[in-house]
């Protein structure tokens, strides 16, 4: 049996789609390619079971759609797996129907947060054969393939399918798989080089990703209300720190990786983190690579940051989201504005590089509220307490608590089923006293903080070696790309 794990090209004048990370979706003028970790695990496990795998990332390989379609017809896989997301789900429905015309016997499988939230929808609008729900779709795909091949008799919970012209399911998905049993990803099979260089997260290349946990340990009250990964991972699990260190050693020795970014929603803390840091130091990996990860404010002490720096950590990606406490509380962030300021300061003081993510366009925030967030970002930049930032439009993905609130409170300024508008090119939620163009302007203003004299002086002082110069040039191009991302709507 031949299985294609595929990302069909999605051609658009909006840019290149950031799809493989499956969190916030955005079109980029300057492309960045994120390693699709769960599909990569699926490909590896299926290969180990003896199946033929086609790693078919048409986006990262920069194929045209016609070229991709011709290739997929020629390869004629028995199964095609596509990871999807709300803004492109309708495109994927059209692609599925087109593929079914030329390969009617090929089974097509959809995975991702959108189809986990609305699993039956895709059966009504496309000829999809299976939908795998929840975040363990690597395990579920192995089960499905073995079932179709007659090797197992029962499908695991979380799988939707057609039977007698009706949509049926095996029940609610269960996150009961042991992550410690996962193999290390077959990096050659999954074409590691596609994601090793064109990526804004890496200061040194080649770089790659790991994913030691699924997804975020902050689950009090159900987690952050806007986070689409709460749909996939309502509970948190993590592998042993020893396994991550062993994986990093392989990446360094076999693939000569110079930087690793762990894409766990929030990297583990407490005794797990301290054990991992000590192992990195004992194995000398802190001298061989940079290590970066997603992190939360309000979780670490300054001593933790000092240990992380010693262990080889470089960038920490923090969700700042807003400088307004009422917004942080509404989002169920579980942090305070003072946590943000204090921990950015601590992390920067020990030599780490905090990256902050900000969202604008909350349906309860006024112009004054957004200005407060802008001023906090400006302060963090001018103090040197934040190194980089990302600003995006608030998007309430189906299945999240924020989406349900938006429906109940009439916050949508669009038809909620106009999914293609969930692409951060325009606000989809009403705001008290700002027009969509003004929201876009605020995103633009956030990125222009990189161009202020104070920030540039601080950044120039950080340049110590040639790689810092290359990183700066790459950063300038990305900032200009982001500014361009938010320009079209303002000009209309």
C-alpha positions as CSV (number, residue, x, y, z in Angstrom):
1,X,0.0,0.0,0.0
2,X,1.3,3.4,-1.0
3,X,0.5,6.5,1.2
4,X,1.1,10.1,0.3
5,X,1.2,12.7,3.1
6,X,0.5,15.8,1.1
7,X,0.4,19.5,1.2
8,X,-1.1,20.6,-2.2
9,X,0.1,24.0,-3.4
10,X,-2.4,26.8,-2.7
11,X,-1.6,29.4,-5.2
12,X,-2.7,33.0,-4.2
13,X,-1.6,36.6,-4.7
14,X,-1.9,36.8,-0.9
15,X,1.4,34.9,-0.6
16,X,2.6,31.5,0.7
17,X,0.4,29.7,3.3
18,X,1.7,28.9,6.7
19,X,-0.2,25.6,7.1
20,X,2.1,22.9,8.5
21,X,2.2,24.4,12.0
22,X,-1.6,24.1,12.2
23,X,-2.0,26.9,14.8
24,X,-2.5,30.4,13.5
25,X,-2.8,30.5,9.8
26,X,-1.3,33.3,7.7
27,X,-0.2,34.0,4.2
28,X,3.4,35.2,4.0
29,X,5.0,37.3,1.3
30,X,8.4,36.1,2.5
31,X,7.9,32.3,2.8
32,X,8.7,30.4,5.9
33,X,8.4,26.6,6.0
34,X,7.6,24.9,9.3
35,X,8.4,21.2,9.8
36,X,5.0,19.3,10.0
37,X,5.8,17.3,13.0
38,X,2.7,15.1,13.5
39,X,2.6,14.1,9.8
40,X,6.3,13.4,10.0
41,X,5.7,11.0,12.9
42,X,2.9,9.4,10.9
43,X,5.2,8.9,7.9
44,X,8.0,7.4,10.0
45,X,5.7,5.0,11.8
46,X,4.1,3.8,8.6
47,X,7.5,3.3,6.9
48,X,8.5,1.2,9.9
49,X,5.4,-0.9,9.4
50,X,6.5,-1.6,5.9
51,X,4.3,0.8,3.9
52,X,5.5,2.9,0.9
53,X,5.5,6.6,1.9
54,X,5.4,9.6,-0.4
55,X,6.4,12.8,1.4
56,X,4.6,15.3,-0.8
57,X,4.9,18.8,0.6
58,X,4.1,20.7,-2.6
59,X,4.1,24.0,-0.7
60,X,7.6,23.7,0.7
61,X,8.8,22.2,-2.6
62,X,7.3,25.3,-4.3
63,X,5.5,23.4,-6.9
64,X,2.7,24.8,-9.0
65,X,-0.8,23.3,-8.5
66,X,-0.8,21.8,-12.0
67,X,2.6,20.3,-11.4
68,X,1.5,18.8,-8.1
69,X,-1.7,17.4,-9.6
70,X,0.2,15.8,-12.4
71,X,2.7,14.3,-10.0
72,X,0.0,12.9,-7.7
73,X,-1.8,11.3,-10.7
74,X,1.5,9.7,-11.8
75,X,2.4,8.4,-8.4
76,X,-1.2,7.1,-7.9
77,X,-1.2,6.5,-4.1
78,X,-3.7,4.3,-2.4
79,X,-4.2,7.0,0.3
80,X,-3.7,10.7,0.4
81,X,-3.5,12.5,3.7
82,X,-4.0,16.3,3.8
83,X,-3.6,18.5,6.9
84,X,-6.1,21.3,6.7
85,X,-7.1,24.6,8.4
86,X,-10.1,26.8,8.5
87,X,-9.0,29.5,5.9
88,X,-8.2,26.9,3.3
89,X,-10.7,24.1,4.0
90,X,-12.9,25.1,1.0
91,X,-9.9,25.0,-1.3
92,X,-9.1,21.5,0.0
93,X,-12.7,20.4,-0.6
94,X,-12.3,21.5,-4.3
95,X,-8.9,19.8,-4.5
96,X,-10.3,16.5,-3.0
97,X,-13.1,16.5,-5.6
98,X,-10.7,17.2,-8.4
99,X,-8.3,14.4,-7.3
100,X,-11.3,12.0,-7.0
101,X,-12.1,12.7,-10.7
102,X,-8.7,11.4,-11.8
103,X,-8.0,8.9,-9.0
104,X,-11.5,7.6,-8.0
105,X,-10.1,4.6,-6.1
106,X,-7.7,6.6,-3.9
107,X,-8.8,7.1,-0.4
108,X,-8.5,10.7,0.9
109,X,-8.0,11.5,4.6
110,X,-8.3,15.0,6.2
111,X,-6.7,15.9,9.6
112,X,-6.3,19.1,11.6
113,X,-8.1,21.3,14.1
114,X,-10.9,22.5,11.7
115,X,-12.1,19.0,10.9
116,X,-11.7,18.0,14.5
117,X,-14.1,20.7,15.5
118,X,-16.5,20.1,12.5
119,X,-15.8,16.5,11.4
120,X,-19.1,15.9,9.5
121,X,-18.9,19.1,7.4
122,X,-16.3,17.9,5.0
123,X,-18.3,14.9,4.0
124,X,-21.2,17.2,2.9
125,X,-18.9,19.4,0.8
126,X,-16.4,17.0,-0.6
127,X,-15.7,13.4,-1.5
128,X,-13.4,12.9,1.4
129,X,-13.3,9.3,2.7
130,X,-12.0,9.7,6.2
131,X,-11.6,12.4,8.8
132,X,-9.2,11.8,11.8
133,X,-10.0,14.0,14.8
134,X,-7.8,15.0,17.7
135,X,-4.1,15.7,17.7
136,X,-2.8,12.1,17.7
137,X,-3.6,11.7,14.0
138,X,-0.3,10.0,13.5
139,X,-1.3,7.1,15.7
140,X,-4.8,7.1,14.2
141,X,-3.5,7.1,10.6
142,X,-1.4,4.0,11.3
143,X,-4.5,2.3,12.8
144,X,-6.6,3.3,9.7
145,X,-4.0,2.1,7.2
146,X,-3.6,-1.3,9.0
147,X,-7.4,-1.6,9.2
148,X,-7.8,-1.0,5.4
149,X,-5.0,-3.5,4.8
150,X,-6.7,-6.1,6.9
151,X,-4.1,-6.2,9.7
152,X,-6.4,-5.0,12.5
153,X,-10.1,-5.5,12.9
154,X,-11.1,-2.4,14.7
155,X,-10.7,1.4,14.2
156,X,-9.6,3.5,17.1
157,X,-11.9,6.2,18.5
158,X,-11.9,9.5,16.7
159,X,-12.3,8.4,13.1
160,X,-15.2,9.5,10.8
161,X,-16.1,7.7,7.6
162,X,-18.9,7.1,5.1
163,X,-21.1,4.0,5.3
164,X,-24.4,3.4,3.4
165,X,-24.4,7.1,2.3
166,X,-24.2,8.2,6.0
167,X,-21.4,9.7,8.0
168,X,-20.4,7.5,10.9
169,X,-17.8,7.7,13.6
170,X,-15.9,5.5,16.1
171,X,-16.6,8.0,18.9
172,X,-14.8,10.7,20.6
173,X,-11.0,10.7,20.1
174,X,-8.8,9.6,23.1
175,X,-5.4,10.9,23.8
176,X,-4.2,7.7,25.4
177,X,-1.1,7.0,23.3
178,X,2.2,6.7,25.0
179,X,4.5,9.4,23.4
180,X,7.6,7.7,24.8
181,X,6.9,4.9,22.3
182,X,7.2,7.2,19.3
183,X,10.2,6.6,17.1
184,X,12.6,9.4,16.2
185,X,11.4,11.0,13.0
186,X,12.9,9.7,9.8
187,X,14.4,13.1,8.7
188,X,15.5,11.8,5.3
189,X,12.1,10.3,4.5
190,X,10.4,13.6,5.4
191,X,12.9,15.8,3.5
192,X,14.4,17.7,6.4
193,X,16.2,20.1,4.1
194,X,12.9,21.7,2.9
195,X,12.5,23.2,6.3
196,X,16.1,23.8,7.4
197,X,17.0,27.1,5.8
198,X,13.9,29.1,4.8
199,X,12.7,29.6,8.4
200,X,12.7,32.8,10.4
201,X,13.0,30.9,13.7
202,X,16.6,29.8,13.0
203,X,19.5,32.1,13.7
204,X,21.9,29.4,12.6
205,X,21.3,26.9,9.8
206,X,20.6,24.2,9.1
207,X,17.9,24.1,11.8
208,X,15.1,21.7,12.5
209,X,12.1,21.0,14.9
210,X,11.3,18.6,17.6
211,X,8.1,18.2,19.5
212,X,8.5,16.6,22.9
213,X,5.0,17.4,24.2
214,X,1.4,17.6,23.1
215,X,0.5,20.5,23.5
216,X,0.4,23.0,26.5
217,X,0.4,22.2,30.2
218,X,-1.8,25.3,30.9
219,X,-5.2,23.6,30.8
220,X,-6.9,25.3,33.8
221,X,-10.4,26.3,32.7
222,X,-9.8,24.6,29.4
223,X,-6.8,26.6,28.3
224,X,-6.6,29.9,26.4
225,X,-10.0,30.6,24.8
226,X,-8.5,31.5,21.3
227,X,-6.1,28.5,21.0
228,X,-7.0,26.1,18.2
229,X,-4.8,23.4,19.7
230,X,-7.2,23.1,22.7
231,X,-9.4,21.3,20.1
232,X,-6.7,18.8,19.3
233,X,-5.1,18.4,22.7
234,X,-7.5,18.9,25.7
235,X,-4.9,17.3,27.9
236,X,-1.1,17.6,28.0
237,X,1.4,14.8,27.6
238,X,5.2,14.8,27.3
239,X,8.1,12.5,26.5
240,X,11.0,11.8,28.8
241,X,13.7,14.5,28.7
242,X,16.3,11.8,28.1
243,X,14.5,11.0,24.7
244,X,14.7,14.6,23.6
245,X,18.4,14.8,24.4
246,X,19.0,11.6,22.5
247,X,17.1,13.0,19.5
248,X,19.1,16.2,19.6
249,X,22.4,14.3,19.7
250,X,21.3,12.5,16.5
251,X,20.3,15.8,14.9
252,X,23.7,17.3,15.7
253,X,25.9,14.3,14.8
254,X,24.0,12.9,11.8
255,X,22.5,16.0,10.2
256,X,24.9,18.7,11.5
257,X,22.0,20.8,12.9
258,X,23.0,24.0,14.5
259,X,19.7,25.0,15.9
260,X,16.6,23.2,17.2
261,X,13.1,24.7,17.9
262,X,10.8,22.5,20.0
263,X,7.2,23.1,18.8
264,X,5.5,21.8,21.9
265,X,2.7,24.4,22.6
266,X,4.4,25.2,25.8
267,X,7.7,23.6,26.7
268,X,7.6,21.5,30.0
269,X,8.6,23.3,33.2
270,X,9.5,22.3,36.8
271,X,11.7,19.2,37.4
272,X,11.3,18.1,33.8
273,X,12.9,21.3,32.5
274,X,15.7,21.3,35.1
275,X,16.5,17.6,34.2
276,X,16.5,18.5,30.5
277,X,18.9,21.4,31.1
278,X,21.3,19.4,33.1
279,X,21.4,16.6,30.5
280,X,22.1,19.2,27.7
281,X,25.0,20.4,29.8
282,X,26.3,17.0,30.7
283,X,26.2,15.9,27.0
284,X,27.9,19.0,25.8
285,X,25.0,19.9,23.6
286,X,24.8,23.4,25.0
287,X,28.1,24.1,23.2
288,X,26.9,22.7,19.9
289,X,23.5,24.0,19.2
290,X,21.0,26.8,19.9
291,X,17.8,25.5,21.4
292,X,14.5,27.5,21.3
293,X,11.0,26.8,22.3
294,X,7.5,28.1,23.1
295,X,7.1,29.3,26.7
296,X,4.5,30.9,29.0
297,X,4.8,33.9,31.2
298,X,4.2,33.3,34.9
299,X,5.9,29.9,35.0
300,X,9.6,30.4,35.6
301,X,12.0,32.0,38.1
302,X,15.1,34.0,37.2
303,X,17.1,30.9,38.3
304,X,15.2,28.9,35.7
305,X,16.2,31.3,33.0
306,X,19.8,31.3,34.1
307,X,19.9,27.5,33.9
308,X,18.2,27.5,30.4
309,X,20.8,30.0,29.1
310,X,23.6,27.8,30.4
311,X,21.9,24.8,28.7
312,X,22.0,26.4,25.3
313,X,18.6,28.0,25.0
314,X,18.4,31.0,22.8
315,X,14.9,32.2,21.8
316,X,11.8,31.9,24.0
317,X,8.5,32.5,22.2
318,X,6.0,34.1,24.6
319,X,2.3,34.8,24.0
320,X,1.9,38.4,25.2
321,X,-1.4,38.8,23.4
322,X,-2.4,42.1,25.1
323,X,-1.3,44.7,27.7
324,X,-4.8,44.9,29.1
325,X,-5.4,42.7,32.2
326,X,-9.1,42.5,31.3
327,X,-8.2,40.9,28.0
328,X,-5.7,38.5,29.5
329,X,-8.4,37.4,32.0
330,X,-11.0,37.0,29.2
331,X,-8.6,34.9,27.2
332,X,-8.0,32.7,30.4
333,X,-4.2,33.3,30.0
334,X,-3.6,32.9,33.7
335,X,-1.0,35.7,33.7
336,X,-0.7,39.4,34.6
337,X,0.8,42.3,32.8
338,X,3.5,42.5,35.5
339,X,4.4,38.8,34.8
340,X,5.0,39.8,31.1
341,X,7.3,42.7,32.0
342,X,9.2,40.9,34.8
343,X,9.9,37.8,32.8
344,X,10.9,39.5,29.6
345,X,13.4,41.5,31.7
346,X,14.7,38.4,33.5
347,X,15.1,36.4,30.3
348,X,16.9,39.2,28.4
349,X,19.2,40.0,31.4
350,X,20.6,36.4,31.4
351,X,21.2,36.5,27.6
352,X,18.1,34.8,26.2
353,X,16.1,36.3,23.4
354,X,12.4,36.8,24.1
355,X,10.1,36.8,21.1
356,X,6.6,38.2,21.9
357,X,3.4,37.5,20.0
358,X,0.6,40.1,20.0
359,X,-3.0,40.0,18.7
360,X,-5.2,42.9,17.9
361,X,-8.9,43.1,17.1
362,X,-10.4,41.8,20.2
363,X,-14.2,42.5,20.1
364,X,-14.0,44.2,23.5
365,X,-10.9,46.3,23.1
366,X,-11.0,50.0,22.3
367,X,-8.5,52.1,20.4
368,X,-7.1,53.1,23.8
369,X,-6.6,49.4,24.8
370,X,-4.7,48.6,21.6
371,X,-2.6,51.7,22.1
372,X,-1.7,50.4,25.6
373,X,-0.5,47.1,24.0
374,X,1.5,49.0,21.4
375,X,3.2,51.1,24.1
376,X,4.1,48.0,26.2
377,X,5.7,46.4,23.1
378,X,7.5,49.7,22.4
379,X,8.8,49.8,26.0
380,X,10.0,46.2,25.9
381,X,11.8,46.9,22.7
382,X,13.4,50.1,23.8
383,X,14.5,48.6,27.1
384,X,16.0,45.6,25.2
385,X,13.8,43.2,27.1
386,X,12.2,41.8,23.9
387,X,14.2,40.9,20.9
388,X,11.5,40.3,18.2
389,X,7.8,40.3,17.9
390,X,4.9,39.0,15.8
391,X,1.6,40.8,15.5
392,X,-1.5,39.2,14.1
393,X,-5.3,39.7,13.8
394,X,-7.5,37.8,16.4
395,X,-9.1,34.8,14.7
396,X,-11.8,32.8,16.5
397,X,-11.3,29.3,14.9
398,X,-14.3,26.9,15.0
399,X,-14.2,24.7,18.0
400,X,-12.6,27.3,20.3
401,X,-14.3,29.0,23.2
402,X,-13.7,32.3,21.6
403,X,-15.6,31.2,18.5
404,X,-18.5,30.1,20.6
405,X,-18.5,33.4,22.4
406,X,-18.4,35.3,19.1
407,X,-21.5,33.4,17.9
408,X,-23.4,33.9,21.1
409,X,-22.6,37.6,21.4
410,X,-22.9,38.6,17.7
411,X,-19.3,39.7,17.4
412,X,-18.8,38.5,13.8
413,X,-18.6,41.2,11.2
414,X,-18.8,38.5,8.5
415,X,-20.8,35.3,7.9
416,X,-19.0,32.9,10.3
417,X,-18.9,30.3,7.5
418,X,-16.9,32.6,5.2
419,X,-13.9,30.5,6.2
420,X,-11.5,32.0,3.6
421,X,-11.7,35.3,5.5
422,X,-10.1,33.7,8.6
423,X,-6.7,34.3,7.1
424,X,-5.6,37.4,9.0
425,X,-5.9,39.6,6.0
426,X,-8.8,41.4,7.6
427,X,-10.5,41.4,11.0
428,X,-13.5,39.1,11.2
429,X,-14.8,40.4,14.6
430,X,-16.4,43.7,15.3
431,X,-14.5,46.2,17.6
432,X,-16.1,49.0,19.7
433,X,-14.6,52.0,18.0
434,X,-12.2,50.9,15.2
435,X,-12.7,50.1,11.5
436,X,-11.0,47.1,10.0
437,X,-8.4,49.3,8.2
438,X,-7.4,50.8,11.6
439,X,-6.9,47.3,13.1
440,X,-4.6,46.5,10.1
441,X,-2.8,49.8,10.6
442,X,-2.1,48.8,14.3
443,X,-0.5,45.5,13.2
444,X,1.6,47.5,10.7
445,X,2.7,49.9,13.5
446,X,3.8,47.0,15.7
447,X,6.2,45.8,13.0
448,X,7.5,49.3,12.5
449,X,8.9,49.2,16.0
450,X,11.7,47.2,14.4
451,X,12.6,50.4,12.5
452,X,12.8,52.8,15.4
453,X,16.3,54.3,16.2
454,X,16.3,53.0,19.8
455,X,15.6,49.4,18.7
456,X,18.1,49.5,15.9
457,X,20.8,50.9,18.3
458,X,20.1,48.1,20.8
459,X,20.1,45.5,18.1
460,X,23.4,46.7,16.6
461,X,25.0,46.3,20.0
462,X,23.9,42.6,20.0
463,X,25.9,41.9,16.8
464,X,29.0,39.9,17.8
465,X,29.7,37.6,14.9
466,X,28.9,37.0,11.2
467,X,25.8,34.9,11.9
468,X,24.3,37.9,13.7
469,X,24.7,40.0,10.6
470,X,23.0,37.3,8.5
471,X,20.2,37.0,11.1
472,X,19.8,40.8,10.9
473,X,19.5,40.9,7.2
474,X,17.0,38.0,7.2
475,X,15.0,39.8,10.0
476,X,14.8,43.0,8.0
477,X,13.4,41.1,5.0
478,X,10.8,39.4,7.1
479,X,9.8,42.6,8.8
480,X,9.3,44.3,5.4
481,X,7.4,41.3,4.3
482,X,5.1,41.5,7.3
483,X,4.5,45.2,6.8
484,X,3.6,44.4,3.2
485,X,1.2,41.6,4.5
486,X,-0.9,44.3,6.1
487,X,-0.9,46.9,3.3
488,X,-3.5,45.7,0.8
489,X,-6.6,46.3,2.8
490,X,-5.6,49.8,3.8
491,X,-5.2,50.8,0.2
492,X,-8.6,49.8,-0.9
